[in-house]
Amino acid sequence: MDPWNQRGPYLIYPAASGATAARPAETARHPLTDVIGHTRFTLLVTLSAAHTTSDLARRHHLSASTVSYHLAHLHRAGLVTRVRTGKQVRYRQTALAAELMDQAGRGRRGAPLPPRRGQEGESSAGVISA
């Protein structure tokens, strides 16, 4: 129901009981997903090989503008690189992205993560904590 009568009538069907979103297990539980979001993480996983925006849009059932938006954020964060070849721009994850995914994955499985600043002998002088 549209109380302001701006959109016209439409029907909404409830999801089947017990229905869940179809996500691969490794992306649904990966800790980096909590930081950058499911869509960006899924694109980042796919970018272990170079792809164009239209390739990614087709593969992930997203609009090209949505993919472009997420790729711009990943590029600014230094997680993907882009290389122009003629009219095509191909994106690929950086070594930093691969390292972050690997470290977060190891942390999830219980392997030790690298020590944070101020731990194991590093001086924490001048660090103010709230």
Summary of the structure (lengths in Angstrom):
residues: 130
radius of gyration: 20.3
end to end distance: 47.2
largest distance: 65.7
contacts: 271
relative contact order: 0.11
helix: 42%
strand: 11%
